[in-house]
């Protein structure tokens, strides 16, 4: 009877490693100093969402997503487990910032709506032939601007490179939580 509990803890560790990799990448100071993303709770939320969308996009292309960790039981899709970890983290952060118990559900609903809107915008933009779609989505969501400047172009270069790198990556390497995303500093001073 101990084995099922042990398996769950292995799965939880893998999800935490994967989510930890996303958060560590999103906390890279380069995004806030060189890429010009506002170093605010909202700016940090936007960078985490961007990376989460990129990883979830890759995971949806994983054919065994339903039984992502193997085994004979049917498990929730890996992407759902990762999204659940994101929601738990948001909830904990809101409470840590002093948001009251009655306000947390309302804020979580707004964050959920923001996530799904950005996920749709970024996925559509990444699939588009015209690169300006990605630049416009990033400008609108991360920089709250309708114009595309060099900050947006650099972030679009990084985002495209990260999506391409994730596509080439074996899912087992991604699930391990290894650092699998490009260094954002390479795109901070890139020639445009």
MDAnalysis code that builds the backbone (N, CA, C; Angstrom):
import MDAnalysis as mda
import numpy as np

u = mda.Universe.empty(576, n_residues=192, atom_resindex=np.repeat(np.arange(192), 3), trajectory=True)
u.add_TopologyAttr("name", ["N", "CA", "C"] * 192)
u.add_TopologyAttr("resid", np.arange(1, 193))
u.add_TopologyAttr("resname", ["UNK", "UNK", "UNK", "UNK", "UNK", "UNK", "UNK", "UNK", "UNK", "UNK", "UNK", "UNK", "UNK", "UNK", "UNK", "UNK", "UNK", "UNK", "UNK", "UNK", "UNK", "UNK", "UNK", "UNK", "UNK", "UNK", "UNK", "UNK", "UNK", "UNK", "UNK", "UNK", "UNK", "UNK", "UNK", "UNK", "UNK", "UNK", "UNK", "UNK", "UNK", "UNK", "UNK", "UNK", "UNK", "UNK", "UNK", "UNK", "UNK", "UNK", "UNK", "UNK", "UNK", "UNK", "UNK", "UNK", "UNK", "UNK", "UNK", "UNK", "UNK", "UNK", "UNK", "UNK", "UNK", "UNK", "UNK", "UNK", "UNK", "UNK", "UNK", "UNK", "UNK", "UNK", "UNK", "UNK", "UNK", "UNK", "UNK", "UNK", "UNK", "UNK", "UNK", "UNK", "UNK", "UNK", "UNK", "UNK", "UNK", "UNK", "UNK", "UNK", "UNK", "UNK", "UNK", "UNK", "UNK", "UNK", "UNK", "UNK", "UNK", "UNK", "UNK", "UNK", "UNK", "UNK", "UNK", "UNK", "UNK", "UNK", "UNK", "UNK", "UNK", "UNK", "UNK", "UNK", "UNK", "UNK", "UNK", "UNK", "UNK", "UNK", "UNK", "UNK", "UNK", "UNK", "UNK", "UNK", "UNK", "UNK", "UNK", "UNK", "UNK", "UNK", "UNK", "UNK", "UNK", "UNK", "UNK", "UNK", "UNK", "UNK", "UNK", "UNK", "UNK", "UNK", "UNK", "UNK", "UNK", "UNK", "UNK", "UNK", "UNK", "UNK", "UNK", "UNK", "UNK", "UNK", "UNK", "UNK", "UNK", "UNK", "UNK", "UNK", "UNK", "UNK", "UNK", "UNK", "UNK", "UNK", "UNK", "UNK", "UNK", "UNK", "UNK", "UNK", "UNK", "UNK", "UNK", "UNK", "UNK", "UNK", "UNK", "UNK", "UNK", "UNK", "UNK", "UNK", "UNK", "UNK", "UNK", "UNK"])
u.atoms.positions = np.array([
    [0.802, -1.197, 0.000],
    [0.000, 0.000, 0.000],
    [0.852, 1.271, 0.000],
    [2.111, 1.154, 0.318],
    [2.971, 2.323, 0.355],
    [3.333, 2.775, -1.057],
    [3.376, 1.875, -2.012],
    [3.820, 2.232, -3.357],
    [2.991, 3.331, -4.023],
    [1.661, 3.294, -3.975],
    [0.928, 4.402, -4.589],
    [1.283, 5.766, -3.985],
    [1.451, 5.822, -2.681],
    [1.822, 7.088, -2.053],
    [3.217, 7.506, -2.507],
    [4.122, 6.538, -2.628],
    [5.477, 6.846, -3.089],
    [5.445, 7.360, -4.521],
    [4.636, 6.753, -5.365],
    [4.532, 7.196, -6.757],
    [4.008, 8.624, -6.848],
    [3.015, 8.920, -6.027],
    [2.480, 10.276, -6.050],
    [3.548, 11.290, -5.667],
    [4.371, 10.964, -4.676],
    [5.389, 11.924, -4.265],
    [6.442, 12.108, -5.358],
    [6.740, 11.054, -6.116],
    [7.664, 11.183, -7.238],
    [7.065, 12.118, -8.281],
    [5.773, 11.964, -8.560],
    [5.105, 12.822, -9.537],
    [5.076, 14.271, -9.061],
    [4.787, 14.450, -7.788],
    [4.753, 15.796, -7.227],
    [6.139, 16.432, -7.336],
    [7.183, 15.674, -7.055],
    [8.544, 16.213, -7.166],
    [8.858, 16.613, -8.602],
    [8.416, 15.817, -9.561],
    [8.680, 16.153, -10.968],
    [7.945, 17.425, -11.381],
    [6.707, 17.547, -10.956],
    [5.948, 18.759, -11.279],
    [6.595, 19.968, -10.609],
    [7.016, 19.818, -9.355],
    [7.658, 20.936, -8.663],
    [8.977, 21.304, -9.331],
    [9.718, 20.310, -9.799],
    [10.972, 20.600, -10.506],
    [10.695, 21.356, -11.802],
    [9.684, 20.915, -12.540],
    [9.341, 21.572, -13.795],
    [8.833, 22.992, -13.546],
    [7.950, 23.152, -12.591],
    [7.445, 24.485, -12.278],
    [8.567, 25.355, -11.711],
    [9.438, 24.768, -10.912],
    [10.578, 25.505, -10.372],
    [11.488, 26.025, -11.470],
    [11.680, 25.227, -12.522],
    [12.486, 25.663, -13.656],
    [11.832, 26.858, -14.342],
    [10.517, 26.832, -14.495],
    [9.786, 27.941, -15.120],
    [9.944, 29.209, -14.285],
    [9.755, 29.097, -12.985],
    [9.840, 30.264, -12.104],
    [11.274, 30.798, -12.061],
    [12.251, 29.906, -11.996],
    [13.642, 30.355, -11.974],
    [13.994, 31.117, -13.253],
    [13.526, 30.620, -14.385],
    [13.780, 31.322, -15.646],
    [13.086, 32.680, -15.642],
    [11.855, 32.717, -15.178],
    [11.093, 33.965, -15.168],
    [11.670, 34.990, -14.196],
    [12.380, 34.535, -13.193],
    [12.972, 35.458, -12.215],
    [14.342, 35.960, -12.648],
    [14.809, 35.544, -13.782],
    [16.102, 36.008, -14.264],
    [16.095, 37.535, -14.326],
    [17.035, 38.172, -13.655],
    [17.043, 39.643, -13.625],
    [17.132, 40.286, -15.006],
    [17.665, 39.588, -15.972],
    [17.828, 40.135, -17.321],
    [16.488, 40.591, -17.906],
    [15.417, 39.865, -17.605],
    [14.106, 40.247, -18.128],
    [13.706, 41.649, -17.658],
    [14.102, 41.997, -16.449],
    [13.661, 43.252, -15.847],
    [14.661, 44.383, -16.060],
    [15.931, 44.040, -16.177],
    [16.931, 45.081, -16.380],
    [17.157, 45.357, -17.861],
    [17.427, 44.328, -18.639],
    [17.809, 44.513, -20.042],
    [16.628, 44.440, -21.011],
    [15.632, 43.640, -20.699],
    [14.479, 43.530, -21.597],
    [13.414, 44.583, -21.301],
    [13.541, 45.270, -20.159],
    [12.639, 46.377, -19.860],
    [11.264, 45.990, -19.351],
    [11.100, 44.758, -18.908],
    [9.817, 44.351, -18.337],
    [9.710, 44.972, -16.940],
    [8.588, 45.550, -16.592],
    [8.458, 46.171, -15.263],
    [8.702, 45.154, -14.144],
    [9.566, 45.515, -13.206],
    [9.875, 44.629, -12.079],
    [8.853, 44.884, -10.973],
    [7.636, 44.430, -11.251],
    [6.496, 44.575, -10.346],
    [5.843, 43.199, -10.220],
    [4.942, 43.026, -9.265],
    [4.236, 41.745, -9.213],
    [3.527, 41.416, -10.536],
    [2.971, 42.432, -11.184],
    [2.288, 42.198, -12.461],
    [3.280, 41.797, -13.546],
    [4.437, 42.478, -13.589],
    [5.454, 42.139, -14.577],
    [5.980, 40.727, -14.378],
    [6.189, 40.350, -13.137],
    [6.677, 38.994, -12.843],
    [5.619, 37.942, -13.199],
    [4.358, 38.268, -12.924],
    [3.266, 37.385, -13.322],
    [3.298, 37.164, -14.829],
    [3.464, 38.243, -15.582],
    [3.466, 38.147, -17.043],
    [4.598, 37.261, -17.554],
    [5.774, 37.370, -16.945],
    [6.911, 36.568, -17.406],
    [6.709, 35.099, -17.041],
    [6.151, 34.822, -15.878],
    [5.858, 33.431, -15.515],
    [4.813, 32.860, -16.470],
    [3.772, 33.627, -16.756],
    [2.726, 33.149, -17.672],
    [3.314, 32.871, -19.052],
    [4.165, 33.751, -19.540],
    [4.788, 33.529, -20.848],
    [5.529, 32.200, -20.880],
    [6.321, 31.932, -19.857],
    [7.086, 30.680, -19.825],
    [6.176, 29.467, -19.616],
    [5.163, 29.634, -18.789],
    [4.220, 28.538, -18.573],
    [3.506, 28.183, -19.871],
    [3.103, 29.184, -20.631],
    [2.437, 28.945, -21.915],
    [3.377, 28.211, -22.866],
    [4.649, 28.608, -22.898],
    [5.612, 27.937, -23.784],
    [5.767, 26.466, -23.417],
    [5.874, 26.181, -22.127],
    [6.045, 24.786, -21.693],
    [4.760, 23.999, -21.926],
    [3.607, 24.581, -21.606],
    [2.338, 23.879, -21.839],
    [2.122, 23.613, -23.327],
    [2.533, 24.538, -24.160],
    [2.427, 24.356, -25.617],
    [3.213, 23.117, -26.040],
    [4.404, 22.956, -25.477],
    [5.225, 21.775, -25.799],
    [4.576, 20.507, -25.257],
    [4.042, 20.574, -24.064],
    [3.461, 19.378, -23.453],
    [2.211, 18.905, -24.188],
    [1.463, 19.818, -24.798],
    [0.268, 19.388, -25.521],
    [0.634, 18.605, -26.775],
    [1.863, 18.732, -27.215],
    [2.327, 17.976, -28.373],
    [2.892, 16.614, -27.963],
    [2.879, 16.329, -26.679],
    [3.400, 15.083, -26.130],
    [2.314, 14.025, -26.257],
    [2.524, 12.968, -27.049],
    [1.449, 12.012, -27.322],
    [0.924, 11.264, -26.110],
    [1.747, 11.032, -25.116],
    [1.284, 10.304, -23.935],
    [1.000, 11.255, -22.786],
    [0.452, 12.399, -23.094],
    [0.220, 13.414, -22.080],
    [-0.693, 12.909, -20.966],
    [-1.627, 12.023, -21.269],
    [-2.562, 11.566, -20.242],
    [-1.853, 10.740, -19.179],
    [-0.944, 9.888, -19.577],
    [-0.174, 9.089, -18.617],
    [1.267, 9.571, -18.638],
    [1.456, 10.819, -18.344],
    [2.762, 11.443, -18.514],
    [3.854, 10.778, -17.699],
    [3.508, 10.171, -16.586],
    [4.525, 9.567, -15.761],
    [4.513, 8.039, -15.850],
    [3.819, 7.500, -16.804],
    [3.780, 6.047, -16.950],
    [2.879, 5.421, -15.903],
    [2.992, 4.126, -15.780],
    [2.185, 3.422, -14.800],
    [0.875, 2.947, -15.392],
    [0.170, 2.156, -14.640],
    [-1.044, 1.548, -15.175],
    [-2.276, 2.392, -14.918],
    [-2.207, 3.335, -14.011],
    [-3.378, 4.158, -13.725],
    [-3.438, 5.352, -14.655],
    [-4.633, 5.772, -14.910],
    [-4.821, 6.980, -15.711],
    [-4.617, 8.189, -14.798],
    [-3.727, 9.057, -15.188],
    [-3.408, 10.235, -14.400],
    [-3.868, 11.496, -15.142],
    [-4.014, 12.580, -14.394],
    [-4.345, 13.837, -15.080],
    [-3.222, 14.198, -16.054],
    [-3.557, 14.907, -17.106],
    [-2.513, 15.333, -18.039],
    [-1.439, 16.137, -17.310],
    [-0.229, 15.976, -17.759],
    [0.896, 16.672, -17.151],
    [0.685, 18.179, -17.163],
    [0.149, 18.701, -18.250],
    [-0.117, 20.131, -18.333],
    [-1.081, 20.594, -17.254],
    [-2.081, 19.784, -16.940],
    [-3.037, 20.149, -15.891],
    [-2.357, 20.173, -14.533],
    [-1.496, 19.196, -14.273],
    [-0.770, 19.177, -13.005],
    [0.135, 20.398, -12.873],
    [0.747, 20.801, -13.982],
    [1.612, 21.976, -13.978],
    [0.793, 23.252, -13.741],
    [-0.355, 23.358, -14.394],
    [-1.232, 24.512, -14.189],
    [-1.723, 24.560, -12.742],
    [-2.031, 23.406, -12.157],
    [-2.451, 23.357, -10.753],
    [-1.347, 23.874, -9.830],
    [-0.084, 23.523, -10.127],
    [1.043, 24.019, -9.327],
    [1.144, 25.539, -9.434],
    [0.919, 26.062, -10.630],
    [0.926, 27.508, -10.865],
    [-0.166, 28.178, -10.021],
    [-1.354, 27.614, -10.010],
    [-2.464, 28.188, -9.237],
    [-2.179, 28.149, -7.745],
    [-1.616, 27.052, -7.264],
    [-1.270, 26.968, -5.839],
    [-0.222, 28.029, -5.479],
    [0.731, 28.231, -6.365],
    [1.772, 29.227, -6.132],
    [1.170, 30.630, -6.103],
    [0.284, 30.931, -7.041],
    [-0.379, 32.243, -7.048],
    [-1.159, 32.465, -5.760],
    [-1.905, 31.467, -5.352],
    [-2.706, 31.559, -4.135],
    [-1.804, 31.845, -2.942],
    [-0.703, 31.094, -2.831],
    [0.216, 31.282, -1.706],
    [0.847, 32.674, -1.742],
    [1.203, 33.141, -2.925],
    [1.802, 34.470, -3.039],
    [0.822, 35.576, -2.672],
    [-0.422, 35.428, -3.085],
    [-1.429, 36.429, -2.711],
    [-1.573, 36.510, -1.197],
    [-1.637, 35.362, -0.571],
    [-1.789, 35.333, 0.890],
    [-0.553, 35.911, 1.572],
    [0.623, 35.613, 1.016],
    [1.864, 36.149, 1.577],
    [1.923, 37.671, 1.457],
    [1.337, 38.214, 0.384],
    [1.306, 39.669, 0.191],
    [0.234, 40.332, 1.048],
    [-0.534, 39.542, 1.789],
    [-1.511, 40.105, 2.709],
    [-2.908, 40.245, 2.152],
    [-3.180, 39.633, 1.012],
    [-4.540, 39.673, 0.463],
    [-5.428, 38.820, 1.365],
    [-6.560, 39.357, 1.747],
    [-7.463, 38.674, 2.670],
    [-8.108, 37.440, 2.071],
    [-8.526, 36.537, 2.946],
    [-9.129, 35.272, 2.524],
    [-10.339, 35.467, 1.617],
    [-11.115, 36.505, 1.850],
    [-12.305, 36.721, 1.037],
    [-11.965, 37.276, -0.345],
    [-10.845, 37.952, -0.482],
    [-10.462, 38.547, -1.765],
    [-9.665, 37.587, -2.646],
    [-9.064, 36.567, -2.055],
    [-8.215, 35.645, -2.835],
    [-8.989, 34.972, -3.966],
    [-10.171, 34.409, -3.743],
    [-10.872, 33.761, -4.866],
    [-11.175, 34.712, -6.031],
    [-11.540, 35.937, -5.716],
    [-11.827, 36.923, -6.765],
    [-10.563, 37.221, -7.568],
    [-9.449, 37.404, -6.872],
    [-8.177, 37.669, -7.549],
    [-7.747, 36.456, -8.373],
    [-7.933, 35.281, -7.836],
    [-7.551, 34.054, -8.561],
    [-8.376, 33.918, -9.840],
    [-9.636, 34.267, -9.780],
    [-10.480, 34.218, -10.975],
    [-9.952, 35.182, -12.039],
    [-9.565, 36.381, -11.612],
    [-8.996, 37.359, -12.562],
    [-7.675, 36.867, -13.143],
    [-6.847, 36.253, -12.307],
    [-5.588, 35.697, -12.806],
    [-5.853, 34.566, -13.799],
    [-6.846, 33.736, -13.499],
    [-7.191, 32.648, -14.418],
    [-7.656, 33.175, -15.762],
    [-8.502, 34.197, -15.743],
    [-8.966, 34.799, -16.992],
    [-7.803, 35.410, -17.763],
    [-6.897, 36.065, -17.033],
    [-5.719, 36.657, -17.678],
    [-4.842, 35.561, -18.287],
    [-4.645, 34.475, -17.557],
    [-3.821, 33.383, -18.078],
    [-4.410, 32.826, -19.371],
    [-5.689, 32.503, -19.363],
    [-6.294, 31.888, -20.548],
    [-6.309, 32.845, -21.740],
    [-6.496, 34.133, -21.480],
    [-6.431, 35.105, -22.564],
    [-5.039, 35.184, -23.170],
    [-4.039, 35.212, -22.315],
    [-2.662, 35.270, -22.801],
    [-2.261, 33.967, -23.486],
    [-2.703, 32.856, -22.936],
    [-2.386, 31.571, -23.566],
    [-2.932, 31.534, -24.991],
    [-4.156, 31.950, -25.174],
    [-4.747, 31.960, -26.517],
    [-3.995, 32.925, -27.431],
    [-3.669, 34.102, -26.923],
    [-2.967, 35.098, -27.748],
    [-1.579, 34.615, -28.139],
    [-0.825, 34.071, -27.182],
    [0.540, 33.628, -27.479],
    [0.550, 32.415, -28.401],
    [-0.359, 31.472, -28.169],
    [-0.381, 30.291, -29.037],
    [-0.755, 30.665, -30.459],
    [-1.741, 31.511, -30.610],
    [-2.121, 31.969, -31.946],
    [-0.955, 32.693, -32.598],
    [-0.281, 33.539, -31.846],
    [0.842, 34.309, -32.389],
    [2.019, 33.406, -32.756],
    [2.288, 32.385, -31.940],
    [3.401, 31.478, -32.238],
    [3.121, 30.617, -33.463],
    [1.865, 30.358, -33.738],
    [1.500, 29.562, -34.906],
    [1.394, 30.413, -36.172],
    [1.301, 31.718, -36.011],
    [1.124, 32.612, -37.156],
    [2.392, 32.673, -38.008],
    [2.187, 32.888, -39.275],
    [3.310, 33.029, -40.197],
    [3.976, 34.389, -39.995],
    [3.182, 35.397, -39.745],
    [3.681, 36.753, -39.579],
    [4.211, 36.943, -38.160],
    [5.458, 37.246, -38.033],
    [6.103, 37.417, -36.728],
    [5.528, 38.603, -35.954],
    [4.953, 39.556, -36.665],
    [4.385, 40.734, -35.992],
    [3.259, 40.351, -35.040],
    [2.609, 39.221, -35.283],
    [1.541, 38.779, -34.376],
    [2.095, 38.516, -32.979],
    [3.266, 37.886, -32.903],
    [3.894, 37.627, -31.605],
    [4.332, 38.937, -30.958],
    [4.932, 39.809, -31.733],
    [5.364, 41.102, -31.192],
    [4.176, 41.897, -30.657],
    [3.085, 41.893, -31.396],
    [1.892, 42.620, -30.941],
    [1.318, 42.019, -29.668],
    [1.289, 40.685, -29.579],
    [0.767, 40.025, -28.375],
    [1.642, 40.341, -27.164],
    [2.951, 40.314, -27.341],
    [3.861, 40.621, -26.237],
    [3.754, 42.089, -25.838],
    [3.679, 42.978, -26.825],
    [3.565, 44.412, -26.517],
    [2.295, 44.695, -25.722],
    [1.205, 44.114, -26.147],
    [-0.095, 44.358, -25.514],
    [-0.150, 43.777, -24.105],
    [0.340, 42.557, -23.919],
    [0.185, 41.875, -22.631],
    [1.286, 42.188, -21.627],
    [2.522, 42.228, -22.066],
    [3.622, 42.401, -21.117],
    [3.973, 43.869, -20.921],
    [4.008, 44.622, -22.009],
    [4.411, 46.019, -21.916],
    [3.230, 46.983, -21.896],
    [2.017, 46.453, -22.010],
    [0.792, 47.257, -22.007],
    [0.896, 48.419, -22.987],
    [1.316, 48.083, -24.193],
    [1.529, 49.079, -25.228],
    [0.958, 48.561, -26.547],
    [0.581, 49.456, -27.391],
    [0.112, 49.075, -28.728],
    [1.227, 49.176, -29.757],
    [2.359, 49.773, -29.360],
    [3.460, 49.930, -30.307],
    [4.561, 48.915, -30.016],
    [5.251, 48.541, -31.073],
    [6.345, 47.582, -30.970],
    [7.650, 48.364, -31.003],
    [8.437, 48.224, -29.930],
    [9.748, 48.864, -29.893],
    [10.823, 47.789, -29.760],
    [12.058, 48.208, -29.550],
    [13.147, 47.230, -29.528],
    [13.051, 46.265, -28.344],
    [12.467, 46.692, -27.219],
    [12.269, 45.781, -26.089],
    [11.368, 44.630, -26.507],
    [10.294, 44.955, -27.181],
    [9.331, 43.946, -27.624],
    [9.988, 43.015, -28.639],
    [10.755, 43.580, -29.555],
    [11.420, 42.767, -30.575],
    [12.406, 41.802, -29.939],
    [13.176, 42.273, -28.958],
    [14.122, 41.382, -28.270],
    [13.386, 40.270, -27.538],
    [12.287, 40.615, -26.863],
    [11.517, 39.592, -26.152],
    [10.874, 38.615, -27.137],
    [10.439, 39.084, -28.282],
    [9.885, 38.201, -29.315],
    [10.970, 37.263, -29.846],
    [12.187, 37.772, -30.018],
    [13.304, 36.911, -30.447],
    [13.541, 35.807, -29.426],
    [13.565, 36.186, -28.151],
    [13.744, 35.203, -27.084],
    [12.602, 34.183, -27.078],
    [11.372, 34.668, -27.169],
    [10.202, 33.788, -27.114],
    [10.208, 32.794, -28.269],
    [10.526, 33.253, -29.466],
    [10.594, 32.364, -30.628],
    [11.687, 31.316, -30.441],
    [12.844, 31.750, -29.937],
    [13.945, 30.812, -29.707],
    [13.579, 29.795, -28.629],
    [12.903, 30.239, -27.572],
    [12.500, 29.329, -26.501],
    [11.490, 28.305, -27.018],
    [10.529, 28.752, -27.812],
    [9.533, 27.824, -28.369],
    [10.213, 26.804, -29.279],
    [11.152, 27.249, -30.102],
    [11.862, 26.329, -31.006],
    [12.712, 25.347, -30.217],
    [13.374, 25.826, -29.175],
    [14.207, 24.941, -28.365],
    [13.352, 23.894, -27.647],
    [12.216, 24.294, -27.141],
    [11.322, 23.340, -26.480],
    [10.797, 22.303, -27.465],
    [10.514, 22.709, -28.696],
    [10.023, 21.766, -29.709],
    [11.047, 20.674, -30.002],
    [12.318, 21.027, -29.991],
    [13.379, 20.059, -30.292],
    [13.708, 19.171, -29.101],
    [13.236, 19.528, -27.952],
    [13.606, 18.863, -26.712],
    [12.808, 17.585, -26.491],
    [13.484, 16.562, -26.010],
    [12.792, 15.350, -25.579],
    [11.977, 15.683, -24.332],
    [10.779, 15.164, -24.269],
    [9.895, 15.501, -23.159],
    [10.461, 15.016, -21.829],
    [11.152, 13.897, -21.811],
    [11.728, 13.409, -20.556],
    [12.720, 14.415, -19.976],
    [13.481, 15.072, -20.843],
    [14.409, 16.107, -20.364],
    [13.634, 17.299, -19.812],
    [12.531, 17.633, -20.440],
    [11.699, 18.741, -19.963],
    [11.080, 18.397, -18.616],
    [10.535, 17.207, -18.498],
    [9.879, 16.788, -17.261],
    [10.855, 16.746, -16.090],
    [12.119, 16.505, -16.372],
    [13.110, 16.423, -15.292],
    [13.316, 17.764, -14.600],
    [12.879, 18.851, -15.238],
    [13.034, 20.160, -14.631],
    [14.403, 20.770, -14.864],
    [15.170, 20.156, -15.772],
    [16.483, 20.721, -16.096],
    [16.294, 22.080, -16.756],
    [17.336, 22.861, -16.742],
    [17.272, 24.164, -17.415],
    [17.284, 23.899, -18.912],
    [16.167, 24.131, -19.548],
    [16.008, 23.778, -20.956],
    [15.639, 24.985, -21.822],
    [15.618, 26.151, -21.230],
    [15.252, 27.355, -21.969],
    [16.509, 28.171, -22.260],
    [16.487, 28.947, -23.321],
    [17.686, 29.721, -23.667],
    [17.978, 30.813, -22.644],
    [19.224, 31.245, -22.640],
    [19.649, 32.314, -21.757],
    [19.079, 33.631, -22.283],
    [18.250, 34.320, -21.501],
    [17.651, 35.565, -21.997],
    [18.673, 36.674, -22.237],
    [19.836, 36.565, -21.601],
    [20.863, 37.583, -21.795],
    [21.376, 37.600, -23.231],
    [21.319, 36.476, -23.912],
    [21.764, 36.416, -25.313],
    [20.908, 37.279, -26.220],
    [19.685, 37.561, -25.808],
    [18.749, 38.315, -26.622],
    [18.598, 39.767, -26.161],
    [19.198, 40.078, -25.022],
    [19.038, 41.411, -24.458],
    [19.756, 42.478, -25.278],
    [20.938, 42.159, -25.776],
    [21.691, 43.138, -26.544],
    [21.792, 42.762, -27.999],
    [20.886, 41.885, -28.445],
    [20.955, 41.388, -29.816],
    [20.716, 42.498, -30.808],
    [21.379, 42.379, -31.929],
    [21.153, 43.326, -33.021],
    [19.752, 43.109, -33.572],
    [19.042, 44.161, -33.838],
    [17.664, 44.061, -34.304],
    [17.583, 44.231, -35.791],
])
